[in-house]
Amino acid sequence: MNWILLILGGLFEVGFTTCLGKAKEASGSTMYGWYLGFVVCLLVSMGLLIKATQTLPLGTAYAVWTGIGAVGTVLMGIFFFKEPADFWRIFFIFTLIASIVGLKAVSSH
């Protein structure tokens, strides 16, 4: 169950970084709405990480959480913020995913 919470926490990390990107593009009250989304996603993400680390190894949980956030944020940048999708970016996304899967596979929980 805590692995599911950790994955959800990583997805909310993608949410708060996406909200930052959208706030940068917005103005007025819309910008403040995106900042509010940032704060909500940040709090949920951190709360889920805290809950997951009560039973999962801290180093593994943190690495998986940040990895999900990093991969998700790069993909959001490519698909929604028109960031480049060159060979090396895609290559290193796949190596990061392989590392996350590897950490989960060797985890004792």
C-alpha positions, -999 to +999 in steps of 0.1 A: +000+000+000+028+024+008+043+019-027+010+032-041+011+062-018+046+069-029+037+067-066+007+090-059+031+114-041+054+114-071+025+122-094+015+151-071+051+163-074+046+164-112+014+184-104+032+211-084+059+215-110+033+217-137+014+244-117+047+264-115+051+263-153+015+273-158+017+301-133+047+315-152+026+317-183-004+332-166-013+366-152-037+381-127-061+358-108-053+329-130-017+330-119-028+329-083-050+299-090-020+280-104+001+290-073-027+277-051-026+245-071+011+244-065+007+247-027-020+221-026-001+196-047+031+203-027+014+196+006-003+164-007+029+152-023+050+157+009+023+142+030+022+111+009+060+109+010+060+112+048+034+084+051+052+061+027+086+065+045+070+052+077+074+017+063+096+020+032+134+026+033+139+064+033+167+064+006+147+042-017+114+060-012+130+095-017+148+083-049+116+068-063+096+099-054+120+123-070+125+100-100+087+099-107+087+137-103+117+142-126+104+119-153+069+133-151+081+169-151+103+163-182+074+146-200+051+175-191+076+199-204+079+181-237+042+176-242+027+208-228+055+234-226+071+227-260+105+217-245+129+198-268+125+160-271+159+152-285+176+118-284+197+124-253+167+137-232+147+106-241+176+083-235+182+097-200+145+096-192+146+058-199+178+053-178+160+072-149+130+049-153+152+019-153+169+031-121+135+036-104+124+001-114+157-013-102+154+004-068+119-010-064+131-045-074+160-046-049+140-030-020+134-052+010+098-040+013 
